[in-house]
Amino acid sequence: MNQVDKLAKIRSQMDDLKKQEAEIVNSLKSKGTGTYPGTEHYAIVSESTTKRLNMKEVRAKLSRQFIQANTNETTSIQLRLMGYSKKFAA
């Protein structure tokens, strides 16, 4: 099996595992906050509050020059995997 096909197969398996994980996480969260024991591990469900800045409103109040001077640019390289069939499509 070549590297591209191997990568596609691994990503397909990861997708299946992520779905299983989401089901378990949602089930535990639906029970509410607390500690849930297993035989080898335990899970803690807690609630937290996060404050976020409304950037649309901030931009409306600040000058274009200020925003440009304080904007960071990041360059990254991505790999996008496309499948020939749905069997191992990631």
N, C-alpha and C positions, 0 to 999 in steps of 0.2 A: 504494500500500500504506500503510495507516495505521500509526501508531507501535507499537501493541500487536502487530500481525501482524509488523511488521519486527523487533521485539524477540524475538518467539518464533522467527523464522527464524534470527536471529543466535545465540540460545542453542542451537538445534538444531545449528548448524554448530560451535559451541564444544564441545558434547558429543562430536561425532564427532572433533574434533581432540584432545580430552582422552583419548579412547580410544586414538587413534593414539600420542599422547605416552606413555601408560602402557605400551603394548606395547614401545616403543623403550627407555624407561627401565628396564623390567624386564629386557629383553634385555641392556642394558649392565651392570646391577647383577649379573646372573647370571654375568658374566665375572669378577667379583671386583674388588677395589680396584685402582686404577691410573688412568692418563690415556689417553684414547681420542681420537685425532686425527680430524678431518674435513678437508675442503678449506678451509673458511672458519671453522670453530669447532673447539673441542675440549671434551671432557667429562672431568671428574674424578670418579671414584667413590671415596669414602672411608668409613671406619667411625668412628662416634662413639658415646660412651656418655653418657646423660643421667640424672641423678638427679631423681626426682620425689617430692614430699611426699605421703604417704597422708593425704588430708584426712579420711577417715572415722575413722581412728585419732586424728588431731589433735582432731577434734570430740568424740570420746569422752573425751578427757582435759581439755579446756578447758570453762569455764563458758559457758552460753548468753549471758550478758551480755557476756563478752569477745568471743565470736564476733560478736555483733550490733554491738558497738562498732567492730569491725575489718572489717566487711563493706561493700564498695563496691557501689553500685547504678548501673547504666548503662541508659539508655533509648535505644532505636534505632528507626528506621523501616525496615520491610522492604517489598519488593514481591514478591509471589508471582505467578508467571505460570502460568495454567492454559490448556491447549490445547483447542480444539474437536475436533481430530483428532490422531492420533499423528504425522501428517506433520511438523508443526513444533512439537510439544509440547516444552516445556523442562523 
